[in-house]
């Protein structure tokens, strides 16, 4: 068995090596499971098999699965705390913990699949605390499976009738969409076929990024269409939708992430927290829903 000491990095490579030895066991209080303890004779410190778990030192790890599923099912952090009879600070810590690990596992999950041949991408618009501070979520989805390949959350300047009020209250907001979109394309390039088919709407800002990172891909653009329900522009009316997989995934984000609901008071206070929440949902979407 290969085992290394977390303190001095000494490695136990075989059963004949007596540098790291068994040192009894204990019953973990949080889930009543038996954990093996070890002793490193090189540094004279002890550790257990639980020392290598991402949940190390968590006292309420039994809440992790429930909090993960509730966050990906449209529940707010306050309501989760009420349902699980836990402190709101505990739920916030669980949210941050699972958000960071979901980002990591989402990248690892891509390695388990072959390269995508048909990919759809576009932007979803929401806001940070106020409609005067809009956000854009760039997301790429595999066409046939609806598997979420990756996403980026970007700040953007307000537009339309709110642009003047936004500049007066918050100043000029830097547009991060192109930079983050190209970061996403750079990250996804090893996971997409060179001759893949890329599909999006007719946004004129996309084509330069596509040609830079996917020069041999076939890029198809489709005109935008009106939503089938007023205020819900993700699902389109009028027959066949060539971007159905992407628009359906956006609609599921709206339905399952409470801070993306239409007409809700559960708004995003920090763009970084929105990114963590989408990572949690994307992992749940890929592993459980589709």
Protein Blocks (a to p, Z undefined) as FASTA:
>chain_A
ZZddfklopacfbfklckbccebjaddfklopacdddddfklopacdfklmpfkgoiabl
mlmmmmmmmmmnopafklmmmmnopafklmmmmmmmmmmmmmmmmmmmmmmpccdfbdcd
ddddddehiaklccdddddddfklopafbdcddddddehjllmmmmmmnopaddfklmmm
mmmmmmmmmmpcfkbccdddfbfklmmmmmmmmmmbccddddddddfbehiakbcghija
fklmmmmmmmmmmmmmmklpghiabdcfbfklmmmmmmmmmmmmmmmmZZ
